[in-house]
Amino acid sequence: MEGFLHAQGLIILLVLVATLVAIVVRRIRFPYTVSLVLVGLFLSVQRPLDVEVTPELILAIFVPPLIFEAAFHLDFSLLRENLTPILVLAVPGVALTTLLVGGIVAAGTGMGLGAASVFGALIAATDPVAVIALFRALGVSRRLAVALEGESLFNDGTAIVLFRIALAAALSGYFSPVEGLFDFVAVALGGIGIGAALGWLTAQLIARLEDRLVVTTLTTLLAYGAYLSAEQLHVSGVLAVVMAGLVCGNVGLAGASPTTKIMLFNLWEYLAFLANSLVFLLIGLTVDLAQLAANLAPIGVAVAAVLVSRAAVVYGLSWLTHAGRSRPHIPLRWRHVLFWGGLRGAISLALALSLPAALPERETLQAMAFGVMLFTLLGQGTTIHFLLRKLGLISLPQHRLAREKRLGRLFAAQAGLRRLERLHREGLLTDEMWAGLREDYRQARQRLIEEMNRLFREHAELEREMLIQARREALQAERGALGDALRRGLISTVVYEELTEEVDRRLEALEMIQAALHGERAGELERDGA
């Protein structure tokens, strides 16, 4: 009982730390996940916590909700458009990364090729969580985000399968390319098949059920059940979760009610936020700075190997997929982002921790893995914003900047006017002073409104976006009022559910309209990117 209470207290403490970090970074505009790593490092140095991070904790508890949430929200039509480059980067790209990193590390450190190949496999999986969060905040093209996220979803499973094959070869001293290829195909296809079957079954149940609590429970069971079922059958649990999320999100949601969809999105957004927070905090807590300092030379070789292999994969293999096409799948500027956005995180941490004691150079391999993770998170994760700006991928058109400036001035003027009105009511401004200042603000407000109207006439899409935003806020207020009426006993639960579903249908229609508008803007960005 005492051990359980200790673990519970530790979890609450970690969640509290993550929450405080989230509050602070929203004000200072610093990447949230990178901040968690830094806080974890600080805590491990100042006051180490009694936290035992195991590979089972990462892979079985944290990874399923992270992967399921990303796959669940992934638009299959966008994924299909980018499927060729994604699969090229995620399958042969991971194999090439393993070989290149293994060869460079073996040559640069004198380490055995078997152990170096194990390191190449465990560091091959990318984790773009910090980058994707930045993309969403800055409004970067959805296709670019899908390319980066889709690659990560599939290369996680590929890297784990290759890691197990490389580890078995390093421990036994025997490796057969034919047997390795057969094992890889069997494990990968087995995981994909199990995930697709469970996802389709769950999607059929969702389409026939109206109880949103049962539906959300089914998706939770699917995320963890797909992983555990695949692992019990000795196939890829990660790929099973990817396919389960893709099928359930794109097939099952088609027949779900708007209220159920909103509840599912909110649930998985929260679970992914919680899992991400704890994973990146644990990365900082797990890193042994003394061990890193003792292995600076091999860490430097590992970082160089990872960067060289990432460049070879992103630019080399992408060029092959574009050969003979008049227009590339992924424009050159986007490839720069894919190269620099290849961060390492949860999967690499779990695989590094799972290295057996019998493996030669185990401590050095772990130090190298932690060093690469810190370099990519702290170095690349904090500079990707500058790269996006330099490449012109987040630059707003002049008419949008003009609208934002006028909106800002309008909000500021309204706030100033309210403050003056309060001072007048309190007797601190005479009637004559108040009348003069109010007239100044009225004229300034009128000028801003005229400028906004002129912008709307010249750019009709700006007015549509403002109307959609206003309508969404009004509908959300209606939904909140219905909840208040239910709590006060003014309406019954049956009426509440019926009315909220009506509001949710209108919200869903607005989301579809906004998605179409974003699609138009994304098309413009893609044409510019090409």
Sequence and secondary structure as in RCSB ss.txt:
>XXXX:A:sequence
MEGFLHAQGLIILLVLVATLVAIVVRRIRFPYTVSLVLVGLFLSVQRPLDVEVTPELILAIFVPPLIFEAAFHLD
FSLLRENLTPILVLAVPGVALTTLLVGGIVAAGTGMGLGAASVFGALIAATDPVAVIALFRALGVSRRLAVALEG
ESLFNDGTAIVLFRIALAAALSGYFSPVEGLFDFVAVALGGIGIGAALGWLTAQLIARLEDRLVVTTLTTLLAYG
AYLSAEQLHVSGVLAVVMAGLVCGNVGLAGASPTTKIMLFNLWEYLAFLANSLVFLLIGLTVDLAQLAANLAPIG
VAVAAVLVSRAAVVYGLSWLTHAGRSRPHIPLRWRHVLFWGGLRGAISLALALSLPAALPERETLQAMAFGVMLF
TLLGQGTTIHFLLRKLGLISLPQHRLAREKRLGRLFAAQAGLRRLERLHREGLLTDEMWAGLREDYRQARQRLIE
EMNRLFREHAELEREMLIQARREALQAERGALGDALRRGLISTVVYEELTEEVDRRLEALEMIQAALHGERAGEL
ERDGA
>XXXX:A:secstr
 HHHHHHHHHHHHHHHHHHHHHHHHHHHT  HHHHHHHHHHHHHHHS       HHIIIIIIHHHHHHHHHHT  
HHHHHHTHHHHHHHHTHHHHHHHHHHHHHHHHHH   HHHHHHHHHHT     HHHHHHHHHHT  HHHHHHHHH
HHHHHHHHHHHHHHHHHHHHHHS   HHHHHHHHHHHHHHHHHHHHHHHHHHHHHHHH   HHHHHHHHHHHHHH
HHHHHHHTTS HHHHHHHHHHHHHHHGGGGS HHHHHHHHHHHHHHHHHHHHHHHHHHHHH  HHHHHHTHHHHH
HHHHHHHHHHHIIIIIIHHHHHTT SS SS HHHHHHHHHT    HHHHHHHHT  TTSTTHHHHHHHHHHHHHI
IIIIIHHHHHHHHHHTTSS   HHHHHHHHHHHHHHHHHHHHHHHHHHHHTTSS HHHHHHHHHHHHHHHHHHHH
HHHHHHHH HHHHHHHHHHHHHHHHHHHHHHHHHHHHTTSS HHHHHHHHHHHHHHHHHHHHHHHHHHHHHHHHH
HHHH 
